[in-house]
Amino acid sequence: MIEIKAIIRRERLQIVKEKLAEKGYYGLTHWHVMGRGKQRGVKIEGVQYDELPKEMLYIVVHDEHKTEVLMTIIHASRLNERGNPGDGRIFITNIDEGYTISDQLL
């Protein structure tokens, strides 16, 4: 299994969730985060904002679903065909084990 963490624009969250659900990926966790990347914040009416509001998605899928989930997130997160600075980042980590708390495993 793999863990996918995606940091995306807040305004793209609903679209990403809908596109994932269309492909059968319903299980995810998301939370509001603040941060900056290459874009180094934004200046609005003379005020510099060093950190911008984003959403972080957390999804765990089997290895064979990695490419489909990644491509879905990438295409749904972009503001346009080519993408823009600030569209987000995706990180992948291997998961050795996962348990459902309500299951009686031991």
C-alpha positions in Angstrom: 0.0 0.0 0.0 1.0 3.6 -0.5 0.2 6.8 1.3 -0.5 9.8 -0.9 -0.3 13.3 0.6 -1.3 16.1 -1.7 -1.2 19.8 -1.0 -3.6 21.6 -3.3 -5.4 24.9 -3.7 -8.4 25.2 -1.4 -10.7 26.1 -4.3 -9.9 22.8 -6.1 -10.7 20.5 -3.1 -14.3 19.8 -4.1 -13.3 19.1 -7.7 -10.5 16.7 -6.6 -12.9 14.8 -4.3 -15.5 14.5 -7.0 -13.1 13.2 -9.6 -11.6 10.7 -7.1 -15.2 9.5 -6.2 -16.0 9.1 -9.9 -13.2 6.6 -10.1 -14.2 4.8 -7.0 -11.9 6.4 -4.4 -14.1 7.6 -1.6 -11.8 7.2 1.4 -9.7 10.3 2.1 -8.9 12.7 4.9 -8.3 16.4 4.4 -7.4 19.3 6.5 -6.7 23.0 6.2 -3.0 23.9 6.1 -0.9 27.1 5.5 2.3 27.2 3.7 4.3 28.4 0.7 6.4 26.9 -2.0 8.1 28.4 -5.0 5.6 31.1 -5.3 6.8 32.6 -1.9 3.4 33.9 -0.9 1.4 36.6 -2.6 1.0 40.4 -2.5 -2.5 41.8 -2.4 -3.1 45.6 -2.3 0.4 46.2 -1.0 0.2 43.6 1.8 2.6 40.6 1.6 1.2 37.2 2.7 4.0 34.8 3.1 1.9 31.8 3.7 -1.2 30.8 1.7 -4.2 28.7 2.6 -4.1 25.2 1.1 -5.7 21.8 1.6 -3.8 18.6 2.4 -5.3 15.4 1.2 -4.3 12.0 2.8 -5.2 8.9 0.8 -4.0 5.3 1.2 -4.4 3.0 -1.8 -3.0 -0.3 -3.0 0.1 0.0 -5.2 -1.7 -0.9 -8.4 -3.9 2.2 -8.0 -1.1 4.7 -7.6 -0.9 6.0 -11.1 -4.7 6.4 -11.5 -5.0 8.3 -8.2 -2.0 10.5 -8.9 -3.2 11.4 -12.4 -6.7 12.1 -11.1 -5.3 14.5 -8.4 -2.9 16.2 -10.8 -5.5 16.9 -13.5 -8.2 18.0 -11.1 -5.9 20.2 -9.1 -4.5 22.3 -12.0 -6.1 25.6 -12.8 -5.4 25.1 -16.5 -4.0 22.4 -18.9 -0.3 23.1 -18.2 -0.5 23.9 -14.5 0.6 27.0 -12.6 2.9 27.7 -9.6 0.8 27.1 -6.5 -1.2 24.3 -7.9 0.3 22.0 -5.3 2.7 19.1 -4.5 2.2 15.4 -4.0 4.3 13.1 -1.8 4.3 9.3 -1.8 5.3 7.0 1.1 5.2 3.2 1.3 2.8 1.8 4.0 3.9 -1.5 5.6 0.7 -2.2 7.5 -2.7 -0.6 8.2 -5.4 -1.7 10.6 -9.1 -0.8 11.1 -9.5 0.0 14.8 -13.0 -1.7 15.0 -11.6 -5.0 13.7 -10.7 -7.6 16.3 -7.2 -8.5 15.1 -5.4 -9.6 18.3 
